């Protein structure tokens, strides 16, 4: 799951100007998409507002790892319920 989340973040969220930013993450269809909305990691606007990761630059390796960690932690907590 972590590798798949990293791949999705790399393609959809990591670029400095993601395609369709604010609308690029579906609300369902994959656990990572659901987790992104639940953790405010669905678009660059939410990352800036809720996580303090500014828009306008490509996400660094540390920022990507942070986002993937938040997503995977949320999924793990949901599976434990």
Beta strands, then each sheet from edge to edge (+ up, - down):
end
